[in-house]
Amino acid sequence: MDRETGRDHKQIHWYPGHMASATRELKQAWRHVDAVLEIADARIPIASRNPIFLQFQPQKPHLLLLSHADLADKEANKAWLEYFLNEKILAIASDLRESADIRFIRRRLLIFQKPLLEKAKKQGRIVRPLRVLVVGIPNTGKSTVINQLVGKRSASVEARPGVTRQQNWLRSGSELHLLDTPGILPLKMTGDEEAMCLAATGAIRDSILPLEEVALWLSKLMWDRYPAEMIKRYGQDDAHEQDVHLAFQNAAIRMGCQTSEGRADLTRFSGLLLDDFRNGRIGRITLEWPVMEQTSP
């Protein structure tokens, strides 16, 4: 329950019909794949993971790819990789625009193929490509990494959640077959902060949660953790230490977001702030830190 609004985000209807059917199809496809490539957002590594990707049996070799690492805090990236290492989860942080990162992802996946190669040789069979299930919640870069691995625009890529609507097998050279799947959000959230993280990064549609509420939450978090970046982008404002609402209004006015009466246009500024964050204009920002690094970035 949100203490300020009284709204229970767990009850928000954000689970479209295509996600429900995609979940059923995912369970059916599970037995036909050799490995899993899960895409999560480096800025929210916990909120952007769906537990359903780990629930199927038998377990498959699993690679967790933290996308948007170029938009995330460098120190946070290091801390998360250490965290997942301690959890015995194979994870890498990547900038999906960098060809070197894509080559590294490919090499890591092909390591999963070695046991299959050895088994095929012993049995005198032809080595088949590694079948990789590619999963992730919406807008984490799943289609982008597929297109980079395939080498052409095979999966739809848009800066809005829910573009991919069906499963699709794609070839990545002669060694990899990738199964692209629709982005699937968790059926339920663990709390209000998780909802805000997903909304701030664009993993859920902007129409699901009030835009101003999300932007205000994000503004407070960034003033608390990244004050230098906020000052550089939106100007000095001591008001944030006493009144986050006043600081939000002041920033809107300084950025030229005003009504015809001269008041702060908070709707317009909310869209501007979220767009700035999502595109890295404020700086490299991480919203979730591992427990061991939670006190300060």
C-alpha positions, -999 to +999 in steps of 0.1 A: +000+000+000+013+035-009+012+055+023+008+088+004-018+079-021-036+050-004-033+030-036-022-007-036+000-010-067-003-048-066-039-044-077-032-023-108-043-042-139-011-041-160-011-077-172-024-077-208-039-107-224-008-113-246+014-116-215-009-143-201-008-163-233+030-157-236+035-172-202+017-204-212+037-205-245+069-200-225+062-231-204+056-252-235+088-240-252+110-246-221+117-283-229+129-274-264+157-250-254+192-256-242+199-224-224+184-191-212+195-155-219+176-133-194+177-095-200+173-072-170+179-035-167+212-025-150+194+005-134+169-018-116+184-053-116+159-067-091+127-050-101+133-059-138+135-096-132+105-118-135+106-149-111+088-170-137+119-172-158+135-193-131+106-215-120+105-240-148+121-275-145+146-289-154+169-260-148+188-247-179+222-229-181+213-193-174+230-160-184+217-128-168+224-098-191+222-064-174+214-041-203+215-003-203+248-005-183+259+026-201+231+045-184+237+030-150+261+042-123+295+026-129+300+018-092+266+002-090+273-020-120+304-033-102+284-038-070+257-057-088+281-080-106+297-088-073+263-094-057+252-118-084+286-136-083+280-142-046+246-155-054+262-179-079+243-162-108+263-158-141+258-121-149+273-095-173+267-058-177+266-045-213+261-016-235+240-031-263+253-006-288+289-018-284+300-045-308+326-057-284+299-063-257+278-082-282+307-104-291+313-111-254+277-121-250+279-145-279+311-161-264+295-166-231+265-183-247+287-206-267+303-218-235+269-235-228+272-254-260+304-272-250+287-301-232+264-306-262+293-306-286+311-333-265+280-354-263+273-352-301+309-362-309+308-392-286+276-404-303+288-396-338+260-371-344+260-338-362+264-309-339+233-288-338+230-251-329+225-240-293+188-232-288+186-202-266+154-189-250+156-150-247+134-136-220+129-104-201+103-079-190+093-052-215+117-025-226+149-040-212+165-043-246+156-079-254+148-072-291+179-050-294+203-077-283+186-102-306+190-080-336+227-074-327+233-111-324+214-120-355+230-092-375+199-077-389+167-061-378+146-092-371+129-082-339+108-051-335+125-024-315+106+005-300+110+026-269+077+014-255+068-018-236+050-047-252+061-045-288+070-082-292+037-101-291+047-137-302+075-162-301+099-162-330+129-184-338+159-166-353+193-178-365+225-163-353+251-177-376+254-215-376+259-218-338+230-202-322+192-203-326+174-177-306+138-179-294+125-143-291+096-141-266+072-113-256+082-092-226+065-106-195+059-086-164+055-102-130+019-109-122+023-092-088+049-068-074+066-070-040+060-034-032+054+002-042+090+010-049+092-018-074+063-003-093+080+031-093+112+016-106+094-001-135+075+030-143+105+053-142+125+032-166+095+027-190+090-010-184+053-003-179+032+021-199+032+057-187-006+055-185-006+029-158+007+050-129+002+088-125+030+105-144+035+133-119+036+108-090+063+087-107+084+118-117+081+132-081+093+099-067+122+098-092+131+134-085+134+129-047+155+098-052+179+115-075+182+146-053+190+123-024+216+101-042+228+122-072+226+159-061+255+170-083+240+156-114+206+171-106+222+205-100+240+204-132+209+195-152+182+215-133+201+241-113+208+247-076+178+243-053+181+240-015+144+235-012+147+197-019+161+192+016+129+206+032+101+201+007+104+178-023+072+192-038+086+227-038+119+216-053+100+198-080+080+230-088+111+252-088+129+229-112+099+229-135+099+267-137+137+269-142+133+245-171+106+267-187+077+244-179+051+270-169+014+276-175+001+307-191-005+320-155+032+316-147+027+285-124+048+254-127+034+230-154+041+198-135+027+175-161+050+189-188+080+188-164+072+152-153+075+141-190+107+160-194+123+146-162+114+110-171+127+115-207+159+130-194+164+100-170+156+074-195+180+088-221+209+095-197+208+133-199+210+137-161+239+113-158+245+076-151+218+068-125+210+036-108+177+033-088+184+000-070+216-009-052+226-042-036+219-044+001+256-043+009+259-010-011+225+005-002+237+033+020+253+056-006+263+054-043 
